[in-house]
């Protein structure tokens, strides 16, 4: 082939490639489903189990996803006398709850990208395992979360809680007089709400309050705030559990003296 012929062939191939447009790597359909929920935490809270997890923000291919319509939560119950339980088996899971993000039930709260709910249908002595699967508006299931377990024991007694008002802050006083038969007190979780809103499932503190006082600042003047607390205990088995909720106390910022 002459030089002119080769040049024409190369130019023609370039035009064809340009006309086809830029193509990225091939993505299979099963990679377009929502990724698994993350940061799944389950723990005993009073006489219930509290579940907290983050909704997926990406699909399996790592691309942003905004079509998550809800989640399906499956649960497995393991009795204290059961042995040789297959942790990787999923056939013994039963659908526990289907949640739609646009119509969440009263016992489920969405805080940012997190969902928090309580499972009150539990009994002391059992281990409860959960798996969470997101789904899209057209009912396509995403990837299941890893299994998360919580052992339920007899509920721990509630802590004591008092409040004192100041012009710029509200101070809470925490106490725990119950003698623990096993485990140790780690600290306290403090919860707050205002108006007619239900008590939040997410504590104000990111880590358990280790002292006997908690100071809440940045509050609005004239607003009545409601608080409750739960003791946080490290079980002898290694799991962390919350106590029964304390009595609720109310406070409002004092007028400047």
C-alpha positions, 0 to 999 in steps of 0.5 A: 500500500502506498504512503497516500493509501496508508494515510487515507486509511488511518484518517478514515479509522480516526473518523470512525473512532471519533464518531463512536464517541468515548466509551468507558469500561463495560459495567454489568447490570448486576453492578448497578444495584445499590451497595450494602448498607454500612456502619451497621450497629445492633445493641441491646437498649433497655428491653429492646434491640436498637439497630443503626445503619447508614444507607448506601450512597453508591452502587456496586460499581462505585458510582453515586446512587440516589434511587434507594427507596427502602430497606428489607430487614431480616432477622434470625433468632438463636436460643440460648440452648442452640448449638452449632449455628451456621453463621453464614447460612441465610435460610433461617432468616425471616423477614422482620421489617420492610421500610419505605423511606418516604413513609417510615413508621413512628418507631423508626427515625431517619437522621441524615443518611442513617436509619435508627429503629428499635426491635421490641419483640425480643426475649432475654437469653436469645441472640438476634442476628440481622441482615439489611438489604436496600431496594430501589423504587422498581423493587430491585434488591441491592447487596445485603449487609454483613450479619450483625448480632446482639445478645439480649440479657435481662435489662439494666436498671435506669440511671438517675437524671436531674437538671439545672438551668442557667442563662446560657446552658442546661446542666444534667446530673447523671448517677448510677446506683445499681450494683452490676453483677457482671460487666462495668459501667462505661458511661451514659448516653444523653438524649434530647428532644423539644416541642412535641417531637419524640425522643431522638434515638440518636444520643447527643454525645458521640462517645459515652459521657464518662463523668457525672455531668453533661452540659448542653449549650447552643440552645434557643431561648424560650424553648423547653427541652426534654432529656433522658439518659441511658447507662452504657455497660460493657457486658462480661461477654464483651458486648455493649448494652444500654440500660432502661431509659431514665425518667424524662426531665425538662429545662428552659434557659433562665433569664439573665440575672 
